[in-house]
Amino acid sequence: MNRTRENTSQPSTVGSNRDVIRQHNLSAVLRLLQKFGTMSRSALAQRTGLNRSTISDLVTELEDLGLITESDTSDRTGVGRPSRMVALSEDVVVFAVNPEADATTVGMVTLSGQVIRKERITTSSVPDPIEAVEVAGNAIAAMRREAGKHIRVAGIGVAVPGQVRVGDGVVRLAPHLNWVEVPFASMLNQKTGLPVSIDNDAGLGSIAELDHGAGRSFSEVVYIFGGTGGIGGGVIHNGALIRGSAGYAGEIGHMRISDSPRDDYSGLQGTLEALVSRDELLAALDLQNADEDELIERLKQPISGRVKKILESQLDALAVALGNVVNVFNPEVVVVAGYLAVLYGYDPDRLLSRFRWGTLNAPQDRLIVRPGELGPNLLMIGAAGLAFAELVEKPASTQIFNA
């Protein structure tokens, strides 16, 4: 579904320039509120460099659009009239969707990044695209029915464990789902009537951790994520995700780190994804399924020698991969998330010692390696950020729908 901008008849050059500046300033205010939370008008003026009168006009317009609220709680930081507090509206939401091999998760997320509803619908087999659309669409419809009349919806964001052509929302290849050349965005749009944006799950996770989690305050970040859909990643340079020429950059899981004949889900041998397998550990623990928190708790209990050997082998393989990406990209911080955060938490000393052994000294200076902070809501927040992107960029001209 294409969004359309309101038509204006023959705008003058000056008017057009003013409109662009106004949209930019409206967007700047929204981005600051997303990053820092509730702020006073005076703080917004200080952060943006705009005068109080301009900030007042912007706040009034955003409030009229239903995107922010003002509270009577005031912030007095000096002499003069106190400044009212400005916050993002909790009434504007998006739906986040994450199809996986064993379940489809659907969430409702506010403009501030709060996950206010989430449902994980398990499936007995890997869902085909039609089944995934049906499951997600039905869950979204139920949440819309149960939402209050005051709730408005900006769209749907989808995090897919695979390669996505973001321009038209086609999943090129999602090996864990057995999807090839699937126009998932248009299929879900037809089901729901809402605009749909879609991207790779690991890339969205990297942006979520950058904006809301372990990557905050950094501009050079390497992010590696392990989930039911394998291992992926994202590289943030100068605060922006590196996408590559066609949008497929960040497939760190398919980096070859060994001459092992073991192959990953794409058929490549000796890769990080082939050697670091969540399913292998689950089988050794005799678990059908477990989320990250459950795995962490299980590993606190006594484990067999076989399980210990698997964990150590996977930690060593992860250390090699971390060394490779640090040598290439020289980040400020490396964030490991999902299943990889479970490995990190099991024995961080082993991981870091082997990582340092295989990494050049210079890139290690001031380098931080840390687990992700967003936990089970990671991909809901990441997909929501994608769905909100156009509204945040063009708040005055982006359509919002009734729940």
Backbone hydrogen bonds in HBPLUS format (Angstrom, degrees):
<---DONOR---> <-ACCEPTOR-->    atom                        ^
c    i                          cat <-CA-CA->   ^        H-A-AA   ^      H-
h    n   atom  resd res      DA  || num        DHA   H-A  angle D-A-AA Bond
n    s   type  num  typ     dist DA aas  dist angle  dist       angle   num
A0016-SER N   A0012-SER O   2.85 MM   4  6.03 158.8  1.90 150.5 156.4     1
A0017-ASN N   A0013-THR O   2.94 MM   4  6.17 160.9  1.98 147.5 152.6     2
A0018-ARG N   A0014-VAL O   2.88 MM   4  6.13 158.2  1.93 151.6 158.0     3
A0019-ASP N   A0015-GLY O   2.87 MM   4  6.09 151.5  1.95 146.1 154.2     4
A0020-VAL N   A0016-SER O   2.94 MM   4  6.25 157.1  2.00 151.8 157.4     5
A0021-ILE N   A0017-ASN O   2.98 MM   4  6.25 162.2  2.01 150.1 154.7     6
A0022-ARG N   A0018-ARG O   2.81 MM   4  6.01 158.1  1.86 148.3 155.0     7
A0023-GLN N   A0019-ASP O   2.87 MM   4  6.09 166.1  1.89 152.7 156.0     8
A0024-HIS N   A0020-VAL O   2.92 MM   4  6.11 157.9  1.96 146.2 152.9     9
A0025-ASN N   A0021-ILE O   2.87 MM   4  6.13 157.7  1.92 150.6 156.3    10
A0026-LEU N   A0022-ARG O   2.84 MM   4  6.09 160.3  1.88 155.2 160.8    11
A0027-SER N   A0023-GLN O   2.91 MM   4  6.06 160.6  1.95 148.7 154.2    12
A0028-ALA N   A0024-HIS O   2.87 MM   4  6.11 151.6  1.95 144.7 153.2    13
A0029-VAL N   A0025-ASN O   3.09 MM   4  6.35 155.4  2.15 147.9 152.5    14
A0030-LEU N   A0026-LEU O   3.15 MM   4  6.49 162.9  2.18 149.1 153.4    15
A0031-ARG N   A0027-SER O   2.89 MM   4  6.13 162.4  1.93 157.1 161.9    16
A0032-LEU N   A0028-ALA O   3.04 MM   4  6.22 155.5  2.10 145.5 151.7    17
A0033-LEU N   A0029-VAL O   3.06 MM   4  6.33 158.7  2.11 150.3 155.9    18
A0034-GLN N   A0030-LEU O   2.90 MM   4  6.17 147.4  2.00 147.1 156.8    19
A0035-LYS N   A0031-ARG O   2.95 MM   4  6.16 149.2  2.05 144.3 152.4    20
A0036-PHE N   A0032-LEU O   2.82 MM   4  5.89 169.2  1.83 157.1 160.0    21
A0037-GLY N   A0033-LEU O   2.88 MM   4  4.72 136.8  2.07 121.8 129.6    22
A0039-MET N   A0086-VAL O   2.95 MM  47  5.32 155.1  2.01 153.0 156.6    23
A0086-VAL N   A0039-MET O   2.60 MM  47  5.32 172.0  1.61 156.9 159.8    24
A0044-LEU N   A0040-SER O   2.99 MM   4  6.31 155.2  2.05 150.0 156.8    25
A0041-ARG N   A0084-ARG O   3.16 MM  43  6.19 141.3  2.32 162.5 172.7    26
A0045-ALA N   A0041-ARG O   2.91 MM   4  6.20 154.9  1.98 148.8 155.7    27
A0046-GLN N   A0042-SER O   2.96 MM   4  6.20 154.4  2.03 143.7 150.6    28
A0047-ARG N   A0043-ALA O   2.90 MM   4  6.10 161.7  1.93 151.4 155.9    29
A0048-THR N   A0044-LEU O   2.95 MM   4  6.00 160.2  1.98 149.7 154.8    30
A0049-GLY N   A0045-ALA O   2.88 MM   4  5.60 139.2  2.04 140.0 149.7    31
A0055-ILE N   A0051-ASN O   3.03 MM   4  6.35 165.1  2.06 156.5 161.0    32
A0056-SER N   A0052-ARG O   2.83 MM   4  5.99 154.4  1.89 146.5 153.8    33
A0057-ASP N   A0053-SER O   3.07 MM   4  6.39 154.3  2.14 145.3 151.2    34
A0058-LEU N   A0054-THR O   2.94 MM   4  6.23 160.3  1.97 153.4 159.0    35
A0059-VAL N   A0055-ILE O   2.83 MM   4  5.99 166.0  1.85 156.5 160.1    36
A0060-THR N   A0056-SER O   2.99 MM   4  6.12 159.0  2.04 144.7 150.7    37
A0061-GLU N   A0057-ASP O   2.99 MM   4  6.23 158.6  2.04 147.5 153.0    38
A0062-LEU N   A0058-LEU O   2.90 MM   4  6.14 166.6  1.92 154.8 158.5    39
A0063-GLU N   A0059-VAL O   2.86 MM   4  6.00 148.5  1.96 145.7 154.8    40
A0064-ASP N   A0060-THR O   2.91 MM   4  6.14 152.7  1.98 145.2 152.8    41
A0065-LEU N   A0061-GLU O   2.94 MM   4  6.23 141.7  2.09 143.9 154.8    42
A0067-LEU N   A0062-LEU O   2.99 MM   5  5.50 158.9  2.04 168.4 162.5    43
A0066-GLY N   A0063-GLU O   2.98 MM   3  4.99 150.4  2.07  99.5 109.0    44
A0089-SER N   A0067-LEU O   2.87 MM  22  5.17 171.3  1.88 125.2 122.9    45
A0069-THR N   A0087-ALA O   2.76 MM  18  5.37 155.7  1.82 155.3 161.2    46
A0087-ALA N   A0069-THR O   2.91 MM  18  5.37 164.0  1.94 159.1 162.3    47
A0071-SER N   A0085-MET O   2.98 MM  14  5.44 156.8  2.03 148.0 155.5    48
A0075-ASP N   A0083-SER O   2.94 MM   8  5.38 167.3  1.96 152.6 156.5    49
A0083-SER N   A0075-ASP O   3.37 MM   8  5.38 166.0  2.39 133.6 130.1    50
A0152-ARG N   A0091-ASP O   2.81 MM  61  6.16 162.0  1.84 168.4 171.9    51
A0093-VAL N   A0152-ARG O   2.88 MM  59  6.24 165.7  1.90 163.6 167.6    52
A0154-ALA N   A0093-VAL O   2.84 MM  61  6.17 161.5  1.88 164.7 171.1    53
A0094-VAL N   A0109-VAL O   2.96 MM  15  5.52 147.1  2.07 149.9 160.3    54
A0109-VAL N   A0094-VAL O   2.95 MM  15  5.52 165.9  1.97 157.4 162.2    55
A0095-PHE N   A0155-GLY O   3.03 MM  60  6.49 161.0  2.07 151.5 156.9    56
A0157-GLY N   A0095-PHE O   2.84 MM  62  6.30 159.2  1.89 162.7 169.8    57
A0096-ALA N   A0107-GLY O   2.82 MM  11  4.99 159.0  1.87 137.4 144.3    58
A0107-GLY N   A0096-ALA O   2.83 MM  11  4.99 154.2  1.89 142.7 149.6    59
A0097-VAL N   A0157-GLY O   2.84 MM  60  6.22 150.6  1.93 157.1 165.3    60
A0159-ALA N   A0097-VAL O   2.83 MM  62  6.24 161.5  1.86 167.9 173.7    61
A0098-ASN N   A0105-THR O   2.85 MM   7  5.12 151.2  1.94 151.4 157.1    62
A0105-THR N   A0098-ASN O   3.06 MM   7  5.12 168.0  2.08 131.6 132.3    63
A0100-GLU N   A0103-ALA O   2.74 MM   3  5.24 147.1  1.85 158.4 169.5    64
A0123-THR N   A0102-ASP O   2.94 MM  21  5.41 161.3  1.98 131.8 131.5    65
A0104-THR N   A0121-ILE O   2.93 MM  17  5.28 153.8  2.00 136.9 143.4    66
A0121-ILE N   A0104-THR O   2.89 MM  17  5.28 169.8  1.90 149.2 146.1    67
A0106-VAL N   A0119-GLU O   2.87 MM  13  5.39 163.1  1.90 156.3 160.7    68
A0119-GLU N   A0106-VAL O   2.80 MM  13  5.39 156.2  1.86 156.7 164.9    69
A0108-MET N   A0117-ARG O   2.84 MM   9  4.94 153.9  1.91 131.7 136.0    70
A0116-ILE N   A0108-MET O   2.87 MM   8  5.75 144.6  2.00 157.9 169.5    71
A0110-THR N   A0114-GLN O   2.95 MM   4  5.27 158.9  1.99 143.1 147.7    72
A0113-GLY N   A0110-THR O   2.92 MM   3  5.27 162.5  1.95 112.9 117.9    73
A0132-ALA N   A0128-ASP O   2.95 MM   4  6.20 161.1  1.99 160.4 166.6    74
A0133-VAL N   A0129-PRO O   2.93 MM   4  6.12 158.5  1.98 150.5 155.8    75
A0134-GLU N   A0130-ILE O   2.99 MM   4  6.17 156.8  2.04 145.1 151.7    76
A0135-VAL N   A0131-GLU O   2.89 MM   4  6.11 166.2  1.91 154.7 157.8    77
A0136-ALA N   A0132-ALA O   2.93 MM   4  6.03 172.0  1.94 150.7 153.4    78
A0137-GLY N   A0133-VAL O   2.76 MM   4  5.69 160.7  1.80 146.0 152.8    79
A0138-ASN N   A0134-GLU O   2.97 MM   4  6.00 160.0  2.01 145.9 151.0    80
A0139-ALA N   A0135-VAL O   3.10 MM   4  6.28 158.2  2.15 146.5 152.5    81
A0140-ILE N   A0136-ALA O   2.92 MM   4  6.13 161.0  1.95 154.5 159.8    82
A0141-ALA N   A0137-GLY O   2.93 MM   4  6.09 160.1  1.97 146.5 152.3    83
A0142-ALA N   A0138-ASN O   3.01 MM   4  6.21 155.8  2.07 145.4 151.4    84
A0143-MET N   A0139-ALA O   3.02 MM   4  6.28 159.1  2.06 148.2 153.7    85
A0144-ARG N   A0140-ILE O   2.90 MM   4  6.13 153.4  1.97 152.0 159.6    86
A0145-ARG N   A0141-ALA O   3.02 MM   4  6.25 153.9  2.09 145.6 152.3    87
A0146-GLU N   A0142-ALA O   3.06 MM   4  6.28 150.0  2.15 145.2 153.2    88
A0147-ALA N   A0143-MET O   2.98 MM   4  6.03 124.5  2.30 138.4 151.7    89
A0151-ILE N   A0148-GLY O   3.07 MM   3  5.63 163.3  2.10 116.0 121.2    90
A0403-ALA N   A0151-ILE O   3.22 MM 252  5.69 146.8  2.34 152.1 142.4    91
A0153-VAL N   A0401-PHE O   2.59 MM 248  4.96 163.7  1.61 151.3 156.5    92
A0401-PHE N   A0153-VAL O   2.78 MM 248  4.96 175.2  1.78 150.5 148.9    93
A0156-ILE N   A0195-PRO O   2.92 MM  39  6.22 148.7  2.02 159.6 168.7    94
A0197-SER N   A0156-ILE O   2.91 MM  41  6.27 160.9  1.95 158.1 163.5    95
A0158-VAL N   A0197-SER O   2.86 MM  39  6.25 144.8  1.99 147.9 159.4    96
A0199-ASP N   A0158-VAL O   3.09 MM  41  6.46 154.8  2.15 163.6 168.9    97
A0160-VAL N   A0199-ASP O   3.03 MM  39  6.25 168.5  2.04 157.5 161.2    98
A0162-GLY N   A0160-VAL O   2.86 MM   2  5.55 132.5  2.09 107.9  93.2    99
A0201-ASP N   A0160-VAL O   2.83 MM  41  4.97 150.8  1.92 132.4 130.4   100
A0163-GLN N   A0173-LEU O   2.78 MM  10  5.26 153.5  1.85 156.0 153.8   101
A0172-ARG N   A0163-GLN O   2.78 MM   9  5.47 130.8  2.02 139.9 154.2   102
A0173-LEU N   A0163-GLN O   3.43 MM  10  5.26 159.0  2.48 130.5 135.2   103
A0165-ARG N   A0170-VAL O   2.82 MM   5  5.25 173.1  1.82 163.2 163.9   104
A0169-GLY N   A0165-ARG O   2.92 MM   4  5.70 121.6  2.27 146.4 162.4   105
A0170-VAL N   A0165-ARG O   3.31 MM   5  5.25 139.6  2.48 142.0 140.2   106
A0185-ALA N   A0169-GLY O   3.26 MM  16  4.88 173.1  2.27 146.7 144.9   107
A0171-VAL N   A0182-VAL O   2.73 MM  11  5.00 162.2  1.76 154.1 150.3   108
A0182-VAL N   A0171-VAL O   2.90 MM  11  5.00 154.6  1.96 140.4 142.0   109
A0181-GLU N   A0172-ARG O   3.04 MM   9  4.40 159.3  2.09 108.8 115.2   110
A0174-ALA N   A0179-TRP O   2.96 MM   5  5.08 162.1  2.00 147.6 147.6   111
A0177-LEU N   A0174-ALA O   2.94 MM   3  5.46 139.0  2.11 114.9 126.7   112
A0178-ASN N   A0174-ALA O   2.94 MM   4  5.95 117.1  2.35 143.1 159.2   113
A0179-TRP N   A0174-ALA O   3.23 MM   5  5.08 166.3  2.24 133.3 133.4   114
A0178-ASN N   A0175-PRO O   3.21 MM   3  4.81 144.4  2.34  90.5 100.9   115
A0184-PHE N   A0182-VAL O   2.83 MM   2  5.40 138.1  2.01 104.3  92.0   116
A0187-MET N   A0183-PRO O   3.10 MM   4  6.31 155.9  2.16 152.5 160.1   117
A0188-LEU N   A0184-PHE O   2.93 MM   4  6.11 162.8  1.96 155.6 158.7   118
A0189-ASN N   A0185-ALA O   2.95 MM   4  6.10 150.8  2.04 144.5 153.5   119
A0190-GLN N   A0186-SER O   2.97 MM   4  6.13 157.4  2.02 145.1 150.1   120
A0191-LYS N   A0187-MET O   3.15 MM   4  6.40 143.6  2.29 137.7 147.5   121
A0192-THR N   A0188-LEU O   2.98 MM   4  6.14 152.2  2.06 148.2 154.5   122
A0193-GLY N   A0189-ASN O   2.65 MM   4  5.12 156.2  1.70 147.0 153.2   123
A0204-LEU N   A0200-ASN O   3.13 MM   4  6.37 160.8  2.16 152.0 157.2   124
A0205-GLY N   A0201-ASP O   2.87 MM   4  6.07 149.4  1.96 144.7 154.1   125
A0206-SER N   A0202-ALA O   2.92 MM   4  6.17 149.0  2.02 146.1 153.7   126
A0207-ILE N   A0203-GLY O   3.21 MM   4  6.53 154.2  2.28 145.4 151.2   127
A0208-ALA N   A0204-LEU O   2.97 MM   4  6.20 156.3  2.03 146.9 153.9   128
A0209-GLU N   A0205-GLY O   2.95 MM   4  6.19 162.7  1.98 151.7 155.3   129
A0210-LEU N   A0206-SER O   2.97 MM   4  6.11 145.6  2.09 138.1 148.3   130
A0211-ASP N   A0207-ILE O   2.90 MM   4  6.11 158.5  1.94 151.6 156.1   131
A0212-HIS N   A0208-ALA O   2.78 MM   4  5.70 161.9  1.81 153.0 158.8   132
A0213-GLY N   A0209-GLU O   2.93 MM   4  4.07 139.4  2.10 106.7 115.3   133
A0215-GLY N   A0209-GLU O   2.87 MM   6  5.23 148.0  1.98 121.8 125.2   134
A0216-ARG N   A0213-GLY O   3.19 MM   3  5.81 169.3  2.20 121.8 123.7   135
A0218-PHE N   A0215-GLY O   3.11 MM   3  5.63 149.6  2.21 141.1 139.7   136
A0239-GLY N   A0219-SER O   2.90 MM  20  4.28 160.6  1.94 133.1 128.1   137
A0332-GLU N   A0220-GLU O   2.84 MM 112  5.35 158.9  1.89 132.1 138.2   138
A0221-VAL N   A0236-ILE O   2.99 MM  15  4.85 149.9  2.08 128.3 137.9   139
A0236-ILE N   A0221-VAL O   2.72 MM  15  4.85 170.9  1.72 156.9 159.2   140
A0222-VAL N   A0333-VAL O   3.07 MM 111  6.51 161.8  2.10 156.3 162.1   141
A0335-VAL N   A0222-VAL O   2.82 MM 113  6.28 158.8  1.86 158.2 165.3   142
A0223-TYR N   A0234-GLY O   2.87 MM  11  5.14 164.9  1.89 165.9 167.5   143
A0234-GLY N   A0223-TYR O   2.89 MM  11  5.14 149.7  1.99 141.3 145.9   144
A0224-ILE N   A0335-VAL O   2.89 MM 111  6.31 161.9  1.92 167.1 172.0   145
A0337-ALA N   A0224-ILE O   2.89 MM 113  6.26 157.9  1.94 159.2 163.7   146
A0225-PHE N   A0232-GLY O   2.88 MM   7  5.41 168.7  1.89 147.1 151.0   147
A0232-GLY N   A0225-PHE O   2.95 MM   7  5.41 157.1  2.00 154.4 161.6   148
A0226-GLY N   A0337-ALA O   3.20 MM 111  6.49 156.8  2.26 136.6 140.7   149
A0339-TYR N   A0226-GLY O   2.71 MM 113  4.75 166.2  1.73 137.8 137.1   150
A0227-GLY N   A0230-GLY O   2.84 MM   3  5.34 168.3  1.86 157.0 160.4   151
A0230-GLY N   A0227-GLY O   3.09 MM   3  5.34 153.5  2.16 117.0 115.7   152
A0233-GLY N   A0250-GLY O   2.98 MM  17  4.95 115.9  2.41 150.3 166.0   153
A0242-ILE N   A0235-VAL O   2.87 MM   7  5.73 169.7  1.88 176.1 177.1   154
A0237-HIS N   A0240-ALA O   2.81 MM   3  5.37 157.7  1.86 160.3 153.3   155
A0240-ALA N   A0237-HIS O   3.04 MM   3  5.37 165.2  2.06 113.1 117.9   156
A0249-ALA N   A0243-ARG O   2.98 MM   6  4.90 162.2  2.01 135.5 131.4   157
A0252-ILE N   A0250-GLY O   2.74 MM   2  5.42 139.4  1.90 105.2  92.9   158
A0254-HIS N   A0251-GLU O   3.13 MM   3  5.75 154.6  2.19 113.4 120.1   159
A0255-MET N   A0252-ILE O   3.04 MM   3  5.29 160.9  2.08 116.3 117.0   160
A0273-GLU N   A0253-GLY O   2.86 MM  20  4.82 159.4  1.90 148.6 141.7   161
A0272-LEU N   A0255-MET O   3.02 MM  17  5.97 137.5  2.20 152.1 162.1   162
A0257-ILE N   A0270-GLY O   2.86 MM  13  5.97 156.0  1.92 154.9 156.0   163
A0258-SER N   A0270-GLY O   3.13 MM  12  4.67 130.1  2.39 139.6 144.1   164
A0270-GLY N   A0262-ARG O   2.79 MM   8  5.71 155.3  1.85 166.8 173.6   165
A0264-ASP N   A0268-LEU O   2.83 MM   4  5.54 148.0  1.93 145.6 153.0   166
A0267-GLY N   A0264-ASP O   2.95 MM   3  5.27 162.1  1.98 113.0 118.6   167
A0274-ALA N   A0271-THR O   3.12 MM   3  5.05 122.5  2.47  92.7 107.4   168
A0275-LEU N   A0271-THR O   3.12 MM   4  6.39 146.2  2.24 148.0 156.3   169
A0276-VAL N   A0272-LEU O   2.85 MM   4  5.85 140.2  2.01 152.6 163.0   170
A0281-LEU N   A0277-SER O   3.40 MM   4  6.75 157.0  2.46 144.5 149.0   171
A0282-LEU N   A0278-ARG O   2.98 MM   4  6.27 163.5  2.00 154.9 159.9   172
A0283-ALA N   A0279-ASP O   2.95 MM   4  6.12 161.7  1.99 149.4 153.8   173
A0284-ALA N   A0280-GLU O   3.08 MM   4  6.30 155.9  2.14 143.3 149.8   174
A0285-LEU N   A0281-LEU O   2.95 MM   4  6.19 141.9  2.10 147.1 157.6   175
A0285-LEU N   A0282-LEU O   3.17 MM   3  5.09 124.9  2.49  92.2 106.3   176
A0287-LEU N   A0282-LEU O   2.86 MM   5  5.06 174.4  1.87 148.7 149.8   177
A0286-ASP N   A0283-ALA O   3.02 MM   3  4.86 154.1  2.09  99.1 106.8   178
A0295-LEU N   A0291-ASP O   2.97 MM   4  6.24 154.9  2.03 154.4 162.0   179
A0296-ILE N   A0292-GLU O   2.94 MM   4  6.19 160.1  1.98 153.6 158.7   180
A0297-GLU N   A0293-ASP O   3.12 MM   4  6.37 160.8  2.16 146.5 150.9   181
A0298-ARG N   A0294-GLU O   2.94 MM   4  6.15 153.9  2.00 143.9 151.7   182
A0299-LEU N   A0295-LEU O   2.94 MM   4  6.16 154.5  2.01 152.8 158.6   183
A0300-LYS N   A0297-GLU O   3.19 MM   3  5.28 151.6  2.28 100.4 109.0   184
A0301-GLN N   A0298-ARG O   3.09 MM   3  5.52 156.3  2.14 109.4 116.8   185
A0308-LYS N   A0304-SER O   3.04 MM   4  6.32 161.9  2.07 149.6 154.8   186
A0309-LYS N   A0305-GLY O   2.95 MM   4  6.14 154.3  2.02 145.7 152.2   187
A0310-ILE N   A0306-ARG O   3.03 MM   4  6.33 154.9  2.10 147.9 154.4   188
A0311-LEU N   A0307-VAL O   2.95 MM   4  6.22 163.7  1.98 155.1 159.2   189
A0312-GLU N   A0308-LYS O   3.00 MM   4  6.20 164.1  2.02 151.1 155.1   190
A0313-SER N   A0309-LYS O   2.96 MM   4  6.08 159.3  2.01 146.5 152.5   191
A0314-GLN N   A0310-ILE O   2.93 MM   4  6.11 159.4  1.98 151.1 156.6   192
A0315-LEU N   A0311-LEU O   2.89 MM   4  6.07 156.0  1.95 149.1 156.1   193
A0316-ASP N   A0312-GLU O   2.99 MM   4  6.16 157.9  2.04 146.6 152.1   194
A0317-ALA N   A0313-SER O   3.06 MM   4  6.32 154.6  2.13 144.0 150.7   195
A0318-LEU N   A0314-GLN O   2.92 MM   4  6.10 161.0  1.95 149.4 154.7   196
A0319-ALA N   A0315-LEU O   2.92 MM   4  6.13 150.0  2.01 145.5 153.8   197
A0320-VAL N   A0316-ASP O   3.20 MM   4  6.51 150.7  2.29 143.8 149.9   198
A0321-ALA N   A0317-ALA O   3.18 MM   4  6.53 161.9  2.22 150.5 154.6   199
A0322-LEU N   A0318-LEU O   2.90 MM   4  6.14 161.8  1.93 154.1 159.2   200
A0323-GLY N   A0319-ALA O   2.98 MM   4  6.16 158.8  2.03 146.3 151.9   201
A0324-ASN N   A0320-VAL O   3.03 MM   4  6.34 153.5  2.10 148.0 155.0   202
A0325-VAL N   A0321-ALA O   3.10 MM   4  6.43 166.2  2.12 157.9 159.3   203
A0326-VAL N   A0322-LEU O   2.97 MM   4  6.10 156.2  2.03 151.2 158.3   204
A0327-ASN N   A0323-GLY O   2.94 MM   4  6.04 159.8  1.98 148.0 153.6   205
A0328-VAL N   A0324-ASN O   3.09 MM   4  6.32 146.2  2.21 143.3 152.4   206
A0329-PHE N   A0325-VAL O   2.85 MM   4  5.87 169.2  1.87 150.8 154.0   207
A0330-ASN N   A0326-VAL O   2.91 MM   4  4.98 151.5  1.99 131.5 137.7   208
A0368-ILE N   A0332-GLU O   3.10 MM  36  6.44 151.6  2.18 140.0 148.7   209
A0334-VAL N   A0368-ILE O   2.77 MM  34  6.25 154.3  1.83 158.2 167.2   210
A0370-ARG N   A0334-VAL O   2.93 MM  36  6.34 165.8  1.95 171.4 176.2   211
A0336-VAL N   A0370-ARG O   3.04 MM  34  6.41 156.2  2.10 146.2 153.8   212
A0372-GLY N   A0336-VAL O   2.80 MM  36  5.77 137.9  1.98 144.9 143.1   213
A0341-ALA N   A0338-GLY O   3.05 MM   3  5.44 136.2  2.25 106.5 117.9   214
A0342-VAL N   A0339-TYR O   2.98 MM   3  5.08 128.3  2.26  97.2 111.4   215
A0343-LEU N   A0339-TYR O   3.19 MM   4  6.68 152.6  2.27 148.3 154.6   216
A0344-TYR N   A0340-LEU O   2.97 MM   4  6.22 163.3  2.00 145.9 150.5   217
A0345-GLY N   A0341-ALA O   2.93 MM   4  6.06 160.6  1.97 142.6 147.6   218
A0346-TYR N   A0342-VAL O   3.04 MM   4  6.26 137.7  2.23 143.6 154.7   219
A0346-TYR N   A0343-LEU O   3.12 MM   3  5.17 129.2  2.39  97.0 110.5   220
A0347-ASP N   A0343-LEU O   3.43 MM   4  6.84 157.7  2.49 157.7 159.3   221
A0351-LEU N   A0347-ASP O   3.27 MM   4  6.59 170.0  2.28 156.0 158.4   222
A0352-LEU N   A0348-PRO O   2.91 MM   4  6.03 172.3  1.92 155.4 157.5   223
A0353-SER N   A0349-ASP O   2.94 MM   4  5.96 159.3  1.99 147.6 153.6   224
A0354-ARG N   A0350-ARG O   3.13 MM   4  6.22 168.5  2.14 152.5 155.3   225
A0355-PHE N   A0351-LEU O   2.91 MM   4  5.99 147.4  2.02 144.1 154.5   226
A0356-ARG N   A0352-LEU O   2.92 MM   4  6.05 161.8  1.95 147.2 151.0   227
A0357-TRP N   A0353-SER O   3.15 MM   4  6.32 148.1  2.26 138.7 147.2   228
A0358-GLY N   A0355-PHE O   3.18 MM   3  5.46 134.1  2.40 102.1 113.4   229
A0359-THR N   A0356-ARG O   3.34 MM   3  5.13 170.9  2.35 105.3 106.0   230
A0364-GLN N   A0361-ASN O   2.99 MM   3  5.35 141.2  2.15 108.9 120.8   231
A0365-ASP N   A0362-ALA O   3.12 MM   3  5.60 161.2  2.15 115.7 121.3   232
A0367-LEU N   A0364-GLN O   3.05 MM   3  5.03 168.2  2.06 116.9 118.9   233
A0377-ASN N   A0374-LEU O   3.32 MM   3  5.89 144.8  2.45 142.9 139.3   234
A0378-LEU N   A0375-GLY O   3.12 MM   3  5.64 164.6  2.15 123.3 125.1   235
A0381-ILE N   A0377-ASN O   2.95 MM   4  6.15 163.2  1.98 164.0 167.8   236
A0382-GLY N   A0378-LEU O   2.92 MM   4  6.19 157.1  1.98 148.0 155.4   237
A0383-ALA N   A0379-LEU O   2.91 MM   4  5.85 166.5  1.92 140.6 144.5   238
A0384-ALA N   A0380-MET O   2.99 MM   4  6.03 151.4  2.07 139.2 147.7   239
A0385-GLY N   A0381-ILE O   2.99 MM   4  6.19 154.1  2.06 145.8 151.9   240
A0386-LEU N   A0382-GLY O   3.28 MM   4  6.61 149.6  2.38 142.8 150.1   241
A0387-ALA N   A0383-ALA O   3.09 MM   4  6.42 156.3  2.14 146.6 152.7   242
A0388-PHE N   A0384-ALA O   2.91 MM   4  6.14 146.0  2.02 152.0 161.5   243
A0389-ALA N   A0386-LEU O   3.24 MM   3  5.22 150.7  2.33  99.7 108.3   244
A0392-VAL N   A0388-PHE O   2.95 MM   4  6.13 162.6  1.98 166.1 171.8   245
A0393-GLU N   A0389-ALA O   2.98 MM   4  6.14 152.0  2.06 145.7 153.8   246
A0394-LYS N   A0390-GLU O   2.80 MM   4  5.86 157.3  1.85 151.0 156.8   247
A0397-SER N   A0394-LYS O   3.26 MM   3  5.72 153.2  2.34 112.2 119.4   248
